[in-house]
Amino acid sequence: MILSSASAEPSGLLLAALSAAGALAYAAAAIFAHRRPRTWRAVLVLAWLLHLAALVVDIGGIGAAPVNGGHAARFGFAPSLSMTVWLMIGVYLIESRFLPLPSAQRLLSVLGLAVMAVAWAFPGEYRPQAGSPLAPLHWAMGLASYGLCGVAVMHAVMLNRAERQMRSQKGQGAPAFGTPLLRLERLTFQFVGAGVVVLSIALLLGVAFTPQWRWDHKTLFAVLGWIVLTGLLTGRRVFGWRGRRATRWLYFGAALLLLSYAGSRFVLEVVLQRPPV
């Protein structure tokens, strides 16, 4: 669905208003990130709440005309990316209460701004009725695994940055952003482990509610992502993988997961412009 058609109906107007307000709040948060930490956090919470409201309107199709005589949910590649970043920011807001992670402040604010703009330009398409009561749980688990792996990637980026700083400083103290390296590494792989567990549940639920299993692009990339991330956890436990080798595996596995739904839906919705299946 293109931008002009999204803005023609009441739900599109409401989504545009919430997206614009949320994007402005994220932009303000990016400006205040390193200048006024307390102000930044308050503005980020406001942006996060506006982001949630925009997701509810978009995915729920609030204010949209009935489809086939009834209400239908909407979803697509852009809302999935938007919800993933929303989950990442939510985890950060909780985690930052116990562990200072100032290096992620501007990054998350910019990511929030970007995904809200993309989700406004490409709102979800109406989805057919789920064929099983397990389907919504499968989708929720899949998105949760996206979010957890996204948080793991964010921590891995900070971990690599911390290692580079330590090499440049030749071991003179802790990294500039003040997070102990070993603690950051432990958190990274805790999120990877949680993401693999949730992804495993999502895949099992997919097998359970799908009448005929199909090895389509979405399924193939999801399984490959699961194999890579499970291999990473195995390699870390058995061979003690750390540093760049471990983070490369994480980046590769996360990229496969990104391709599994968001990537395949982007090709179908935007490039090929096919209806949802």
Secondary structure as GFF3:
##gff-version 3
##sequence-region A 1 277
A	DSSP	alpha_helix	3	6	.	.	.	ID=ss1
A	DSSP	alpha_helix	10	32	.	.	.	ID=ss2
A	DSSP	alpha_helix	37	60	.	.	.	ID=ss3
A	DSSP	beta_strand	74	75	.	.	.	ID=ss4
A	DSSP	alpha_helix	77	95	.	.	.	ID=ss5
A	DSSP	three_ten_helix	102	104	.	.	.	ID=ss6
A	DSSP	alpha_helix	105	121	.	.	.	ID=ss7
A	DSSP	beta_strand	125	126	.	.	.	ID=ss8
A	DSSP	alpha_helix	135	169	.	.	.	ID=ss9
A	DSSP	alpha_helix	181	209	.	.	.	ID=ss10
A	DSSP	alpha_helix	217	239	.	.	.	ID=ss11
A	DSSP	alpha_helix	243	258	.	.	.	ID=ss12
A	DSSP	pi_helix	259	263	.	.	.	ID=ss13
A	DSSP	alpha_helix	264	266	.	.	.	ID=ss14
A	DSSP	pi_helix	267	271	.	.	.	ID=ss15
###
